[in-house]
């Protein structure tokens, strides 16, 4: 009986050790790392989750990211915007929820798209019928700075914020208004 238990314990220890060793393998670092930016106003939380592709000496807009085509606005999974309460984006009401952020870059302006279908990989399964809101924003060339990594920033002042999309020498900014709670 002791011999059977010893064999069982030895097998258990062997399998446990193998599992632990496998769990210790280093996770591969993504070439386009995950990034999250957020803002909070009273009980409203805004979070943007995206991946940061790198310039790596490449021509970005009009080449790597073609003009006039839907772009996932980052790398890997489509960028997602989550808000816990209703907000206004560029003057348009956006109900609480999670949305995919797509853009259509062009030389002079970008079309910003908030799509009701989250959890997409890239823009491969983008469905225009799921668009919740679209609006155009002019680009702002950046002088003297080159953003190596695609970057999203939220600049917040009280119940107002600006979301900036920055990459290479291009900047696109659109406003967010947090709704004041009714008392």
C-alpha positions as CSV (number, residue, x, y, z in Angstrom):
1,X,0.0,0.0,0.0
2,X,2.8,2.4,0.9
3,X,4.5,1.6,-2.4
4,X,1.3,2.5,-4.3
5,X,1.0,5.8,-2.5
6,X,4.7,6.6,-3.1
7,X,4.3,6.0,-6.8
8,X,1.1,8.2,-6.9
9,X,2.9,11.0,-4.9
10,X,6.0,10.8,-7.2
11,X,3.7,11.0,-10.3
12,X,1.8,13.9,-8.8
13,X,5.0,15.8,-8.0
14,X,6.4,15.2,-11.4
15,X,3.3,16.5,-13.2
16,X,3.1,19.5,-10.8
17,X,6.7,20.4,-11.5
18,X,6.2,20.1,-15.2
19,X,3.1,22.4,-15.0
20,X,5.0,25.0,-12.9
21,X,8.0,25.0,-15.2
22,X,5.7,25.6,-18.2
23,X,3.9,28.4,-16.3
24,X,7.3,30.1,-15.8
25,X,8.0,30.5,-19.5
26,X,8.3,34.1,-20.4
27,X,5.4,35.6,-22.3
28,X,6.5,37.0,-25.7
29,X,6.5,40.8,-25.8
30,X,4.2,42.1,-28.5
31,X,5.9,44.4,-31.2
32,X,2.9,46.7,-30.7
33,X,2.4,46.8,-26.9
34,X,-1.0,47.2,-25.2
35,X,-1.8,50.7,-23.8
36,X,-4.6,52.1,-21.8
37,X,-5.6,55.7,-21.2
38,X,-8.4,56.9,-19.0
39,X,-10.2,59.8,-17.5
40,X,-12.8,60.1,-14.7
41,X,-15.3,62.9,-14.0
42,X,-17.5,62.4,-10.9
43,X,-19.0,58.9,-11.5
44,X,-18.2,58.7,-15.2
45,X,-15.2,56.7,-16.2
46,X,-13.7,56.8,-19.8
47,X,-11.2,54.2,-20.9
48,X,-9.4,53.7,-24.2
49,X,-7.6,50.4,-24.8
50,X,-5.4,50.1,-27.8
51,X,-2.1,48.7,-29.2
52,X,0.8,50.9,-30.1
53,X,2.4,50.2,-33.5
54,X,5.9,51.7,-34.0
55,X,7.1,53.8,-36.9
56,X,10.4,52.0,-37.3
57,X,11.5,54.3,-40.1
58,X,8.5,53.6,-42.3
59,X,6.2,56.1,-44.1
60,X,3.0,55.9,-42.0
61,X,0.0,57.7,-43.4
62,X,-0.7,57.2,-47.1
63,X,1.6,54.1,-47.1
64,X,1.5,51.7,-44.1
65,X,-1.9,53.2,-43.2
66,X,-3.5,53.9,-46.6
67,X,-5.6,57.0,-47.1
68,X,-9.3,56.6,-47.6
69,X,-9.5,53.1,-45.9
70,X,-10.9,52.0,-42.6
71,X,-8.1,51.6,-40.0
72,X,-8.3,49.9,-36.6
73,X,-6.6,52.9,-35.1
74,X,-3.7,51.1,-33.6
75,X,-2.5,47.5,-34.1
76,X,-3.7,44.0,-33.2
77,X,-7.3,44.2,-31.8
78,X,-9.4,47.1,-32.8
79,X,-9.1,50.1,-30.4
80,X,-12.0,50.2,-27.8
81,X,-13.6,53.1,-26.0
82,X,-15.5,52.2,-22.8
83,X,-17.6,54.7,-20.9
84,X,-19.6,53.9,-17.7
85,X,-22.1,56.8,-18.2
86,X,-23.4,58.7,-21.2
87,X,-21.0,61.3,-22.6
88,X,-20.8,63.6,-25.7
89,X,-18.1,63.0,-28.2
90,X,-17.7,65.8,-30.7
91,X,-21.2,67.0,-29.7
92,X,-22.8,63.7,-30.3
93,X,-24.4,61.7,-27.5
94,X,-22.6,58.4,-26.8
95,X,-24.5,56.1,-24.4
96,X,-22.6,54.2,-21.8
97,X,-21.0,51.0,-23.2
98,X,-18.0,49.7,-25.2
99,X,-17.4,50.7,-28.8
100,X,-14.7,50.0,-31.4
101,X,-12.8,53.1,-32.6
102,X,-12.0,53.1,-36.3
103,X,-10.7,55.9,-38.4
104,X,-10.4,56.7,-42.0
105,X,-7.2,58.8,-42.4
106,X,-6.9,61.2,-45.2
107,X,-4.4,64.0,-46.1
108,X,-6.5,66.9,-44.7
109,X,-9.0,65.2,-42.3
110,X,-9.8,61.9,-40.6
111,X,-13.2,60.3,-40.2
112,X,-13.7,59.1,-36.7
113,X,-16.0,56.1,-36.3
114,X,-17.5,54.7,-33.1
115,X,-18.8,51.2,-33.9
116,X,-21.2,49.2,-31.8
117,X,-19.3,45.9,-32.3
118,X,-16.5,45.5,-29.8
119,X,-14.0,42.7,-29.6
120,X,-12.8,42.7,-33.2
121,X,-9.4,41.8,-34.5
122,X,-8.2,44.7,-36.6
123,X,-10.7,46.1,-39.1
124,X,-11.1,42.8,-41.0
125,X,-14.7,42.2,-39.9
126,X,-15.6,45.9,-39.7
127,X,-19.3,46.3,-40.5
128,X,-20.4,49.8,-41.5
129,X,-24.0,48.9,-40.5
130,X,-22.8,48.7,-36.8
131,X,-21.5,52.3,-36.9
132,X,-23.0,54.4,-34.1
133,X,-21.5,57.7,-35.0
134,X,-19.2,59.2,-37.6
135,X,-17.6,62.6,-37.8
136,X,-14.7,64.3,-39.6
137,X,-11.9,66.1,-37.8
138,X,-9.1,68.1,-39.5
139,X,-5.5,66.8,-39.0
140,X,-3.0,69.0,-37.2
141,X,0.6,68.6,-38.4
142,X,3.1,68.3,-35.6
143,X,6.1,70.5,-35.8
144,X,9.5,69.4,-34.5
145,X,8.3,66.1,-32.9
146,X,7.9,62.7,-34.4
147,X,5.8,60.2,-32.4
148,X,7.6,56.9,-32.9
149,X,4.8,54.9,-31.3
150,X,1.1,55.5,-32.1
151,X,-0.2,57.3,-29.0
152,X,-3.6,58.2,-27.6
153,X,-3.8,60.9,-25.0
154,X,-6.7,62.3,-23.0
155,X,-6.3,65.8,-21.8
156,X,-9.0,66.5,-19.2
157,X,-10.1,69.8,-17.5
158,X,-13.1,69.2,-15.2
159,X,-16.1,68.0,-17.3
160,X,-14.3,68.5,-20.6
161,X,-11.6,66.5,-22.3
162,X,-9.8,66.2,-25.6
163,X,-8.8,62.9,-27.1
164,X,-5.6,63.1,-29.2
165,X,-4.5,60.5,-31.7
166,X,-0.8,61.0,-32.4
167,X,1.6,59.2,-34.7
168,X,4.6,60.2,-36.8
169,X,4.0,63.9,-37.5
170,X,0.2,63.8,-37.4
171,X,-2.2,64.8,-34.7
172,X,-6.0,64.5,-34.6
173,X,-8.0,65.9,-31.7
174,X,-11.7,65.6,-30.8
175,X,-13.7,66.8,-27.8
176,X,-15.4,64.9,-25.0
177,X,-18.0,66.4,-22.7
178,X,-18.9,64.5,-19.5
179,X,-22.5,65.0,-18.6
180,X,-23.2,66.7,-15.3
181,X,-25.3,64.5,-13.0
182,X,-28.8,65.7,-12.4
183,X,-29.4,66.5,-8.7
